Amino acid sequence: MNIIKATKKYEEWLASHVRIVKPDLEYKHAQMAAAIFPFFRATFYRWLQLWPEGCADLDRVPHILSVGDLHVENFGTWRDTDGRLVWGINDFDEACLFPYTMDLVRLATSALLAAREERLAMKAKDSSAAILEGYEQGMQDGGRPFVLEEEHTWLRAIAESKLRDPVLFWQKMDRLPTLRAEIPESAREALEHLLPQPGIRYRLARRRAGLGSLGRVRLVAITDWKGGRVARETKALTASALQWLDPTHAPSEILYAAILKRAVRCPDPYVQLRGHWLVRRLSPHCSRIELEALGSSRGECRLLEAMGRETANVHVGTEEKRRAILKDLRRRKPNWLLAAAQSMSRAVEKDWRVWKERRQS
């Protein structure tokens, strides 16, 4: 099965579970052809097909509750229950039982592809080594959340960059098109449940964001409340793409809430799963951090090491597998992660060229 057929089959499966927004899906297809990094981000379903071919030896390791669709732009910030600014993995749409190695290889592959597009400056060898160093240390320590208060001031500087300025953020929210059509009552209930008070009036807008989830319904409720702006977002969820690929063995339930509960992290009280809808707060400091926010003096090695540590924060949630993972890591050759990322990046590039040629023909 090539990338064209895989995409068609996956999207047919997706349409049988959630309502599809066709203009967003077409936009996603165009973004997939535009450059290899967005193609990579948009095609986790295809990654699952490529994995056994490119990383067969890395599949015979402990399987744990993992992120799945991990990449260098799947990190952001939020406020915890004490109001502290926290940094970590931002999206768990594809959470499922995977070999622990998959998150690491996908993260390293994304760094390699981002560097290819000059969105990162690090060499592939250095980026893979930084990720692995952070991960191993995090697994040994048992995990530690990234609270951006008295520690991690360098991460706080990224989180408070100009691209996350409140004025610019709310200008962007105001440009979102107002939705006139009816929405599912369950989506409306999910949004209104998270608004600051019952009965508050709001503008309902349609938001196009992300890449892997493009094509699914994504809505934002925006309002003024007690002297400031407020936004809540909801998007439709399904089980991981692994359920599409292997319905006999893959869990059919959504594991978003389960992975959040088990991970070592300071939870965002405004991230909730209500039925098949994920609902969360949107604000300048409660959103994903894009690579452009790193600025010109980018401590990329330090950042990728932190990403490795944060991956460990999620993986230690499967506590009973931690010793087995550390044992497996110790027996591996030093450059195993780099070799796997290079292998998968070649497979992704081959698919991307097929996709781009089909779009251009």
URMOVEN-V846343 format. One record per helix or strand of 3 or more residues. SS is the DSSP state (~ for helix, > for strand). FROM is the first residue (numbers start at 1). TO is the last residue. If there is no record, write none. Layout:
ss->SS from->FROM to->TO
ss->SS from->FROM to->TO
This chain:
ss->~ from->3 to->15
ss->~ from->22 to->34
ss->~ from->36 to->42
ss->~ from->44 to->54
ss->~ from->56 to->59
ss->> from->63 to->66
ss->> from->75 to->79
ss->> from->85 to->89
ss->> from->96 to->99
ss->~ from->100 to->116
ss->~ from->124 to->141
ss->~ from->153 to->159
ss->~ from->162 to->164
ss->~ from->166 to->174
ss->~ from->185 to->194
ss->> from->203 to->206
ss->> from->218 to->225
ss->> from->228 to->236
ss->~ from->241 to->245
ss->~ from->256 to->262
ss->> from->272 to->274
ss->> from->277 to->283
ss->> from->286 to->288
ss->~ from->291 to->294
ss->~ from->300 to->315
ss->~ from->319 to->330
ss->~ from->336 to->360
